[in-house]
């Protein structure tokens, strides 16, 4: 927004270019106006601020949608306070509600509109890959789509169970599931690491605590998982061994030989594994703590009819919630039976 190739500093003519003061988190304009800078990851910092104009960027990816509430509550100065929202049109609850508001003026810009500014190789690769698909309609044509009718998970169910971090109850169990990727190149699959917990209710409710997935080397994902294990005071790390085999435990033990670990192996298909977890969402017994945009996109876009390969973040989620809801029984067969029930 500020320093990028198309950011404020790059596009403003010299006589109108503001001074960027990172230490004060603000832009100071030649006419005396100031623009304050905030992160949507800290909604409380917006409390009590007031302003004439507001620019909210990539609002579909905000982890805490309540940041919009705090920011818009301060939009109360001047004769015509206004907000500009720029975002990829992912069909989140907040994006759809803003687009449907009669006071909102919606404009759209497609990838094709911007092709003069994009590399030809990029256009050829991206258009070939996504043109004519649902994701392409969103990412290339700027359409706000409803949920994929063939997906097992829906945004409505996720939104219905969403809670704020301050509302997280005391948890009876927490696990750190790992769905490892085989390689760590730029175009490799991600290693899914989605910590989840369970409370003491009867029947229990489940909580998706965070998403620390990414493209990692084995050494990196092992460290990320062990860090989450200690940060969350988890009961165990759960490793999916279809790809990683014994390597997963070896990497975890290299980082922390005392970490409680259990290996699981998929003995049934991905759809069958995911269906019981989708049922928990339909019962509103799964709660996402804040927004987890990349995970939620994968969940609501994966079409089991079209693709047998499910995304890694979603796979990690399914492994973790299955471990909590069934104790490793059912479709997941434990490789190390002697480790069942082991805790740190």
Secondary structure, 3 states (H helix, E strand, C coil): CCCCCCCHHHHCCHHHCCEEEHHHCEEECCCCCEEECCCCCCHHHHCCCCECEEEEECHHHCCCCHHHHHHHHCECCCCCCEEEEECCCCCCHHHHHHHHCCCCCCCCCCCCCCHHHCCHHHHHHHHHHHCCCHHHHHHCCCCCCCCCCCECCCHHHHHHHCECHHHCCCCCEEEEEEECCCCCCCCCCCEEECCEEECCCCCCCEEECCCCCECCCHHHHHHHHHHHHHHCCCCEEEEEHHHHCCHHHHHHHHHCCCCCEEEEEECCCHHHHHHHHHHHHHCCCEEEECCCHHHHHHHHHCECCCCCCCCHHHHHHHHHHHHHHHCCCCCEEECCHHHCCCCC
